[in-house]
């Protein structure tokens, strides 16, 4: 349970980091869709690798902590 909680905390932190990187210092009149699209273009290769890994994980049963750790590492490369 502690490992699961730690992984959830890591994932939450990574999502905040990725969101911050994608949006930067957004002004109220900024076009968020353009900022996200630009971030996706800069990180296209990493996004593709992450999507491929997640597809493989979904096809695997059961998923263990080691597999989730690898997935978190891949996502960490996006942030």
C-alpha positions in Angstrom: 0.0 0.0 0.0 2.9 2.4 0.7 4.4 1.7 -2.7 1.0 2.4 -4.4 0.7 5.6 -2.5 4.2 6.7 -3.4 3.5 6.0 -7.1 0.3 8.0 -7.0 2.1 10.9 -5.4 4.8 10.6 -8.1 2.2 10.6 -10.8 0.4 13.6 -9.3 3.7 15.5 -9.1 4.6 14.6 -12.7 1.2 15.8 -14.0 1.7 19.1 -12.2 5.2 19.4 -13.8 4.0 18.5 -17.3 1.0 20.9 -17.0 3.3 23.7 -15.8 5.8 23.1 -18.6 3.0 23.0 -21.2 1.2 26.1 -20.0 4.2 28.1 -18.7 3.2 31.5 -17.3 -0.2 31.7 -18.9 -1.7 35.1 -19.1 -5.4 35.4 -18.9 -5.6 36.1 -22.6 -3.3 33.3 -23.7 -4.5 30.6 -26.1 -4.2 27.5 -24.0 -4.9 25.2 -27.0 -1.9 26.7 -28.8 0.4 26.3 -25.8 -0.6 22.6 -25.4 -0.2 22.0 -29.1 3.3 23.5 -29.0 4.2 21.4 -26.0 3.0 18.3 -27.8 5.1 19.1 -30.9 8.2 19.6 -28.7 7.6 16.3 -26.9 6.2 14.2 -29.8 8.7 11.4 -29.5 8.3 11.0 -25.7 4.5 11.1 -26.0 4.6 8.4 -28.6 6.9 6.2 -26.5 4.7 6.7 -23.4 1.5 5.9 -25.4 3.2 2.7 -26.7 4.2 1.7 -23.2 0.8 2.3 -21.8 -0.8 0.3 -24.6 1.5 -2.6 -23.8 0.7 -2.3 -20.1 -3.1 -2.4 -20.8 -2.6 -5.7 -22.7 -0.6 -7.2 -19.8 -2.3 -8.9 -16.8 -1.6 -8.6 -14.0 0.4 -5.3 -13.9 2.9 -5.4 -11.1 4.8 -2.6 -9.3 7.9 -3.0 -11.5 5.9 -2.4 -14.6 4.3 0.7 -13.1 7.7 1.9 -12.0 8.9 1.7 -15.7 5.8 3.6 -16.8 6.4 6.3 -14.3 10.0 6.7 -15.4 8.8 7.1 -19.0 6.3 9.7 -18.0 8.9 11.5 -15.9 10.9 12.0 -19.2 8.0 14.2 -20.4 8.3 16.6 -17.5 
